[in-house]
Structure formats: C-alpha cells, structure tokens
Amino acid sequence: MRKSTRSTTATSAATRNGNQRLKLPEVLAEIDMSRSAFYRMRARGKAPKCVKLPNGQIRVRRADLDAWWETQASV
C-alpha cells in the first residue's frame, strides 16, 4: 500500500501561509495558560480569534495567534 503525501504537503503549505489551524491544547501550551483562564478571556473578547468546528472543537489560525501576540506585547 502506498503512503499518501497529500496531508504532509497540505500541512507544510498551510504553515507557510499562516493558515495552519492549531488545536486548543497547542495554543494553551504556547501561551502558557490554563483552559479555564483561556475561556474566561475568550468570554471577555480578549482571546485570539477562534474557529469553532461543527464537532464543537476550537481551532486558532496561526496568523491570528501571531497577531494576538503582537497586540499583547504593546499592552
């Protein structure tokens, strides 16, 4: 059986253009924050822009997280 390289190619392309979607645990580890603190911040509208998937999971685009980091540096 041949191994597909499509997902690897799509992932590397997404990483290059900032469209990579990070899972919530990845975001929490990067910003060093608990899940409950993140949800409180999100409720106040202070969290990075999130995308809620149909299955209820949350994703954050790499570009949105980077932009959020920039705004936090100036605060």
N, C-alpha and C positions, 0 to 999 in steps of 0.2 A: 504494500500500500504506500502511496506517495504522500509525503508530508506537505501540507499546504503552506505556502509562504505569504498568503494573502493577508493574514492578520498581522504578521510582523511588518509587512510593508505599509499597511494602513496605520499601524501604531507609530512607526517612525515618521510617516508623513504628518500625522496629527501632532506629534511632538514638535516638528519643525515649524508648523504654522500656528501653534498655540491653541489648537482645538482639542488637545488631549483633555479628556474628562477624568478627573480624579475622584476616587471614592472617598466618602466621608472619613474613614479611618486614616487615609493617606493625608488628607487635609489637616485633620486634628494633630497628627504626628508632626507635620511640618510647622504648624503654628503653635505647637505645644500647649494645647488647650483641651479641656475635658469636653465630652459630648454635651453635657448639660449646660455648660457655660456657652458653648457654641450656639445651642438652640435659644438660650436667653438673648444672646447678641443678635441672632437672626430675627427674633421676635421684635427687637427694638429697631431693626433695619440697619444695623451696623456691621453685619457679616458680609463676606464676599457674595456676589450674585450666585445663586444656586439654581440647579435644574432638578425638578422632581420628576422621576421616571414614572411610567404607568404602574410599575410594581411597588411604588412608594419609596424606593431608594433615592438618595440625593447624590448628585454629581456637581462638581465645580470645575469649570473650564480653567485650564492652566493660565490663560491670558487674564481671566477675571481675578484669579487669586493673585497673580503678579501685580495687577493694577491696584487691588485692595492693599497689598503690602506697601505700595508706593504711597497711598493715602495715609497709612498708619505711621509711616516714617515722618510725615510732616506734622502729625498731631502732637 
